[in-house]
Amino acid sequence: MAVLARFAYDVGFSIGAMTMGDYKLLIKGKLVSGDEVMAVINPATEETIVECPKASEAQLNVAVAAAKEAFPAWSATSIEERKKVIGAIADVIEANATELAQLLTQEQGKPLADATGEVYGTAAFFRYFMSLDLPVKVIDDSEGRRVEAHRRPLGVVGAIVPWNFPLILMAFKVPPALIAGNTMVLKPAPTTPLSTLRLGELIKDIVPAGVLNIITDANDLGAPLTAHPDIRKISFTGSTATGAKVMAGAAGLLKRITLELGGNDAGIVMDDVNPKETAPKLFDSAFQNSGQVCIAMKRLFVHENIYDEVCDELAKIANETVIGDGSQQGTKLGPLQNKMQYERVKELIEEAKTDGNVIAGGEVPDQAGFFIRPTIVRDISEGSRLVDEEQFGPVLPVMSFSSYDEVIERANASPWGLGGSVWSTDLDKAYALAEKMDAGTIWINKHAELDPAIPFGGAKQSGLGNELGEEGLAEFTQLKVINIGR
């Protein structure tokens, strides 16, 4: 996510060996051991970092009960008092940025500078939500009546966060939910729990007991969390397939849901751009975080007049990109985060070798870790899995087009609609094309930029509801209308 670059800096050292703490769950304001343990793997080495706690369903129930018990007092506090807690969490994140970034690199795999950017970005997202309010809106104040719209908290919110951006995506959910007066049960991904658990330890005396509870699982507590009768809302970020299960689990009680799901974002490059100037931006749009970004550019359409030049420039950048352990200076791209995703991306690349022409990458380095070199595939078309599915890895299919009517039809022919982009020196033409793209966010001459003040949500099978901005805060509230007769 491009906005994170604003907070990144050159750290100037490698992680090396770290002393791992004794990680705990956060339930009802106390640090507790899990009823079980599970291994957390460093994707750059395939070695176990540490054994961390794994919550049982019984502990999940205790966490929900704690959140339910804390809700009346927390929702009764003023929004200003709740904002102070959010601000204190942001202060703690910044004060411990180095440690949290190191943990993030070890468990997620991203380069340390990128991890540092994510940590500072997380604090910035927390602070943004402190700038928002939930004022009473007067709809009518006439002689015969006064009608007011109030925003009230929902109750206990369950938040499920994925492994690609464990901290920043948590910041899409926790600050607006808490500022709105809700209490929470937060569940990080099984493969990236450490930075979230450590944050829980750091803030346990800042957040009132039970207001924010943090549990972990091995992909076995999502269903009971979603279906729990005392959970009023689920905020989920992850795959479309899992999002459908979340929706089904919530349906029985008609609980509120926000789903930020998969994408197969299309980029459209018009024939008036300079390939040498544009190719680096296209590359970063597709390959940031080794392509493990929901809104990464995953399909690239280039006008036939400049197709060969753009392909050549992308291949050159890919071949020059340094991949490696994120803890080492100079690393541009780290490994895939987990073995399951690694095997899937390898499979897609092997199939693409028969469907298209691999002009960069395509090979797996002979070393430990889930590494795949950035891969560019040209002369490929719809019908290939690499084009039709979300790869979520460091491989980009590049296709040519001849007319703009044709490319819009092809770009929109996807069940997903998270984002998209148009690249051109003619902003009017680019805008006209962007208006025709069917997705939640369309960028022009950039891609994958997120800002906490700008609402974000998907079309079609890319999700329901919105995150970020005033709309994202409202998603954690119940609209309550008071209609007064005079």
C-alpha positions, 0 to 999 in steps of 0.5 A, a space after each residue: 500500500 503506497 501510503 505506507 511509504 510515507 512512514 518508511 525510512 532506511 533503518 540501517 541495521 539487520 535484525 540478526 538473532 532476537 530474543 523472543 519473549 513469552 507471548 500471551 493472549 490478552 483476555 479481560 485485561 490480563 495476559 494469559 497462556 493459551 490452552 495450546 501452543 503453535 509454531 510460528 515460522 520465519 518464511 525467509 528461513 522456514 525455521 520456527 521463530 517461537 512457540 506461541 499461544 493458541 486459544 481454545 474455543 473456551 478461551 474465545 468464549 471467555 474473551 467474548 464474555 469479557 468484551 460483553 461485560 466491558 461494553 456498558 461502561 466503555 460505551 458510556 464514556 465520552 468519545 473524547 475519553 475513548 480518543 485518549 485511549 486510541 492516542 495512547 495506543 498510537 504513542 505506544 506503537 511509535 515508542 516501540 516501533 523498532 521492536 514491532 518492525 523486527 517482529 513483523 519482518 521475522 513473522 511476515 517476511 517483508 523487508 525491514 524498511 517496509 515493516 517499519 513503514 507499516 508500524 508507523 503507518 499503523 500509528 498514523 491510522 490510529 491518530 487519524 480516527 481521533 480526528 473524527 466525531 459522531 455528532 447528532 445530525 438534525 434532519 428536520 427542525 421545523 414547527 411540527 417536529 424535530 428529527 435527529 440521527 444518532 450513531 450508537 455503538 453496536 456492542 461486541 465486534 469480532 475482527 479477523 486480520 490477514 497475514 499480509 499486513 498484520 498491523 496496518 489492517 488491524 488499524 482499519 478496525 480497532 480504532 474506529 470500533 473502539 472510538 464508536 464505543 464498541 468492545 472487541 475480540 481481535 484475531 490475527 492470522 495464525 502465521 503472523 500473530 507475534 506483533 499483534 500479541 506483543 502490542 497487546 502486552 504493551 497496551 494491556 494497562 492502557 485499554 480498560 479490561 475487556 475492551 480489547 481482547 486478543 486471541 490466536 488460533 490455527 484457522 479453527 476459531 473463525 467459525 465460532 467467532 463469526 457465529 457467536 451469539 454475543 458478537 454483534 458485528 464481524 469485520 473481516 479482511 481476507 479471501 473471497 472464499 473465506 468471506 463467503 463463509 463469514 457471511 454465512 456464519 453471520 447470517 443466522 443472527 443477521 449480524 453486521 459484517 464488513 468484508 474486504 476481500 480479494 481482488 484481481 485489479 486491472 491496470 490499463 496503460 494508454 499509448 501516450 505514456 513513456 514506457 521508461 518512466 511508467 514501468 517502475 511505477 507499474 512494477 511497484 504497483 504489482 510487486 510491493 510486499 512480493 505481490 501480497 497486497 489485496 489491491 496490487 495490480 494483478 492484471 496489466 493491459 498495455 496498448 499494442 503500440 507500446 506493448 513490447 517496450 513496456 514488457 521489456 522495461 518491466 522485465 529489466 526491473 524484475 531481473 535487477 530486483 534483489 530478493 532475500 531475507 527482509 532483515 538484510 539491507 538491500 533486500 527489495 522483496 522478501 519471501 511469500 509469507 507461508 508455504 501454502 501460498 508459495 506452492 500455489 504461486 509456483 503452480 500458477 507460474 508453471 501453468 503460465 509457462 505453457 499459456 504465455 511467454 515468461 520474460 523474467 523470473 519464473 524460477 525458484 531460488 535454490 535456498 531455504 525460504 519461500 522465495 520466488 523471483 519477480 516474474 513477468 509473463 507476456 503473450 498471455 490471455 484470459 483463460 489462463 489461471 494466472 489471468 483469471 484468478 488472484 495470484 497474490 504473489 510476485 508474478 504479473 501477466 501483461 496483455 496487449 489491447 488495441 481499442 479502449 472499448 475492448 480493454 474496458 470489457 476485458 478489465 471488467 470481465 472479472 468477478 472481483 472489483 476491488 481496484 483498478 488504474 488507468 495510466 495516461 498523460 491525457 487526464 481527460 481521456 484517462 478519467 473517461 476510461 476510469 469512469 467505465 471501470 467496475 471497481 471500488 477504487 480507480 486510480 489514475 497514474 498511480 495504484 494501490 494508494 490508501 489513505 485513512 481519510 479516504 473510504 475504501 471498499 470493493 465492488 462485486 465479490 471483492 467485499 461489502 461495506 467500507 473501511 477508513 474515512 467517515 464511512 468506515 467509522 459509521 460502519 461500526 455504529 447503529 443509526 438511531 433516529 429520534 423523531 419528536 412531535 411538537 
